[in-house]
Structures are given as structure tokens and as C-alpha cells.
Amino acid sequence: MGFLKGLQVSSSALSAERVRLNILSTNIANANTTKTDEGGPYRRKDVVYTAQSAGDKFENLMRSAFDNELKEVKVVGISEDKNPPKRVFNPDHPHADEEGFVNMPNISVMEEMVNIITSTRAFEANTTALNSTKSMAETALKIGRG
């Protein structure tokens, strides 16, 4: 049963990082979007994670007594950047105001790329942990047969 919990924790992290990668890709894709359905420029989004107990309530109570409770990663929401948009002077742009300024998304493509690299590394680390857990379970089964 312990191996299954390890797989469950690693797979929850993989799922959460997949969501984050999708959001980061969306941010980069919309780095120059000046008009959305809501009316203003695209607003940068970020994933909000939480740690939730893995397993049933009784098991978690027992584990918490020994401070050995396993935690899964869960995406609890997508937050939207509340910072004001960048004002860029571009009087030829169709969305320019009467002064010639355009409200642009407050997105740094370089920062988003660094976040993608960080998320990719976390995804790879969790894949390695998942594969290690699977390998240990297979070895334990082989030992049990022998």
C-alpha cells in the first residue's frame, strides 16, 4: 500500500505541473494581446497550489501523530495578476487611446520562460520519483516471488 501512496503523490505533482505549464504557455501566447472579451489587455495568470493529505482520514490521523503524513499537490485555483497593464506609446495601434498609448499585458516573456524551465524540472523530478517508486515495487514483487 505504501508504494501506491508514493505513486499517488508523484502523479498529483505531475498533474499540477501540467496545469502550470499550460497556464505559462497561455501567458506567453498572449504577451501582446491588447483586447480580451472582458475589454482590457490580457492579464497574466498563475497557478495556486495547496498540499492536501493523501489517503483516508483515519490513516492521516495515525500518520499525523508521527508527523509522517503524505501530502499531495492540488491546484486550487488560477490567480490573475492585479498589477496595472504596461502603457506603451504606439499611436498607430488600433487600440491606442487619444494620447497614443496602448495598454499592454504586464507579462515578461523572459520571466515566463524561466518559470517554464522551473516547472519542467519539477515535472522531470516527479517523473523520476514515480519511476523509482515503480522500480522499487517491481523489485519487491520479484523478491516476494523468489
Secondary structure, DSSP 8 states (H G I E B T S, - for coil): -HHHHHHHHHHHHHHHHHHHHHHHHHHHHTTT----TTSS----EEEEEEEEE-S-HHHHHHHHHTT---EEEEEEEEEE--S--EEEE-TTSTT--TTSEEEE----HHHHHHHHHHHHHHHHHHHHHHHHHHHHHHHHHHHHH-
